[in-house]
Amino acid sequence: MEIGVLALQGDVIEHCRMLEEIGVTPRLVKLPGHLEGIQGLIIPGGESTTIGKLIVAFDLLEPLRTFGHEHAIWGTCAGAILLSKDAQREQTLLGLMDINVERNAFGRQVDSFEIDLEAPFLKEGQECPYHAVFIRAPIIKSVSGSAEALLTLPDGRIVAARQGRLLATAFHPELTSDARFHQYFMELSL
């Protein structure tokens, strides 16, 4: 199985390492032709405005949208913003998920934090909370249509959502040693 990692900017190497750890071959995606033959795609955390501009510059906007209608895509942090239909500001979005996000919802870099979250949908999720790392993270303000909230903070704010084979996380699973979210995405990609 091959899973692509959009390799324009952001946590590309970290996602590749996690995929290899679960026995999946990562493929760097920089051009439309790199999407051929992969079962899923990860859009990593980074800077959503920059990634959006590079998506346009490399003629990836429509190929990514088409890919997302047929295959699994997971957006982490900036990638979640790019998957959304509304980021409450003018910027390039794929508009694939019925989610509304707020960029930098927790504040600046110094306001980054980590928290354990109950994630019963993950294997071993009941017994072992998921340790989530938030860095200048967005929040998923709302889900609609066929999108559903997967994880919330204790105050009820949504930090992970799923819509069919599309997955959005406001946090950075690639920065932990816990591969359960990568395993979950691999299963969505089958």
C-alpha positions in Angstrom: 0.0 0.0 0.0 1.2 3.5 -0.9 0.0 6.6 0.9 1.0 10.0 -0.5 2.2 12.9 1.6 1.8 16.4 0.1 5.4 17.5 0.1 5.1 21.3 -0.5 5.7 22.5 3.0 5.3 21.3 6.6 5.7 18.1 8.6 6.4 15.9 5.6 9.2 13.8 7.0 7.4 13.2 10.3 4.4 11.7 8.4 6.6 9.6 6.2 8.3 8.2 9.3 5.0 7.3 10.9 3.7 5.6 7.7 6.9 3.5 7.5 6.4 2.5 11.1 3.0 0.9 10.3 4.3 -0.8 7.2 3.0 1.7 4.6 5.1 3.0 1.8 5.0 6.8 1.7 5.2 8.7 -1.6 6.1 12.4 -1.8 3.4 14.3 -3.8 4.6 17.5 -5.4 2.9 17.3 -8.9 -0.4 16.1 -10.2 1.1 12.9 -11.7 2.4 11.9 -8.2 -1.3 11.2 -7.2 -1.5 8.2 -9.6 -1.6 4.8 -7.9 -1.7 6.0 -4.3 -4.6 4.9 -2.0 -4.7 8.0 0.2 -3.0 11.3 0.8 -1.9 13.2 3.9 -1.9 17.0 3.8 0.6 17.8 6.7 0.6 20.6 9.2 2.6 23.7 8.2 1.2 27.0 7.1 -2.1 26.8 5.3 -1.8 30.0 3.3 1.6 29.0 2.0 0.5 25.4 1.2 -2.5 26.8 -0.6 -0.4 29.1 -2.7 1.9 26.3 -3.6 -1.0 24.0 -4.5 -2.1 26.6 -7.0 1.4 27.3 -8.3 2.0 23.5 -8.9 -1.4 23.1 -10.6 -2.6 20.7 -7.9 -5.9 22.4 -6.9 -8.3 20.5 -9.2 -6.3 17.2 -9.1 -6.5 17.2 -5.3 -10.2 18.0 -5.4 -10.8 15.1 -7.8 -8.6 12.8 -5.8 -10.6 13.7 -2.6 -13.8 12.7 -4.3 -12.4 9.2 -5.0 -9.8 8.5 -2.3 -9.0 9.1 1.3 -7.4 12.4 2.4 -6.3 13.3 5.9 -5.4 16.9 6.8 -3.5 17.6 10.0 -3.6 21.1 11.4 -3.0 23.3 8.2 -4.2 20.3 6.2 -7.5 20.4 8.1 -7.9 24.0 7.2 -7.3 23.2 3.5 -9.9 20.4 3.5 -12.6 22.7 5.0 -15.3 24.6 3.1 -14.9 27.7 5.3 -11.8 29.1 7.1 -13.4 32.4 7.9 -10.9 34.3 5.6 -10.0 34.5 2.0 -7.5 31.8 1.1 -7.2 28.7 -1.2 -9.2 25.8 0.2 -10.0 22.4 -1.3 -13.5 22.7 0.1 -14.0 18.9 0.4 -15.3 18.6 4.0 -18.4 20.1 5.5 -16.5 21.7 8.3 -16.0 25.3 9.3 -12.6 26.1 10.9 -11.0 28.9 12.8 -7.2 29.3 12.2 -4.9 29.8 15.2 -7.9 29.3 17.5 -5.8 28.8 20.6 -3.4 31.8 20.1 0.2 32.2 19.2 3.1 29.7 19.2 3.7 30.2 22.9 0.1 29.0 23.5 0.8 25.6 22.1 -0.2 22.7 24.4 -0.6 18.9 24.7 -3.6 17.0 26.1 -4.8 13.4 26.5 -8.1 12.8 24.8 -10.5 9.8 24.9 -10.5 8.3 21.4 -12.7 5.1 21.5 -12.7 4.8 17.7 -9.0 4.1 17.7 -7.7 0.6 18.4 -7.0 0.4 22.1 -8.8 3.8 22.4 -10.8 2.9 25.5 -7.9 1.8 27.6 -5.3 4.3 26.2 -6.2 8.0 25.7 -4.6 9.7 22.7 -1.9 12.3 23.4 -2.6 15.2 21.1 -0.1 18.0 20.3 -1.5 21.4 19.4 0.8 24.0 17.8 -0.9 27.2 16.5 -3.8 24.9 15.9 -7.1 25.6 14.3 -10.4 24.5 15.8 -13.2 22.9 13.9 -16.0 25.3 14.8 -18.8 23.2 13.2 -19.6 20.1 11.2 -22.5 19.8 8.9 -23.8 17.5 6.1 -22.3 14.1 6.4 -19.3 15.3 8.5 -19.1 14.1 12.1 -17.1 15.1 15.1 -14.6 12.4 16.2 -12.8 14.1 19.1 -13.5 17.1 21.3 -11.7 18.9 24.0 -13.1 18.7 27.5 -14.9 22.0 26.8 -16.7 20.5 23.8 -14.7 22.2 21.0 -14.1 19.8 18.0 -10.6 18.9 17.2 -11.1 15.9 14.8 -13.8 15.2 12.2 -14.5 12.6 9.6 -16.6 12.7 6.5 -16.6 9.4 4.7 -12.9 8.8 3.7 -11.9 12.3 4.6 -10.3 13.0 8.0 -9.3 16.3 9.6 -7.3 16.7 12.9 -6.5 20.1 14.4 -3.5 18.5 16.1 -0.2 16.9 15.0 -0.3 13.0 15.3 3.0 12.9 13.4 4.8 14.6 16.3 4.0 11.8 18.7 5.2 8.2 19.0 1.6 6.9 18.8 0.8 5.6 15.3 -2.9 4.9 16.0 -4.2 7.8 13.9 -1.9 6.8 11.0 -3.3 3.2 11.3 -6.8 4.6 11.4 -6.2 6.6 8.2 -4.6 3.6 6.5 -7.8 1.6 7.2 -9.9 4.5 5.7 -7.7 4.4 2.6 -8.3 0.7 1.9 
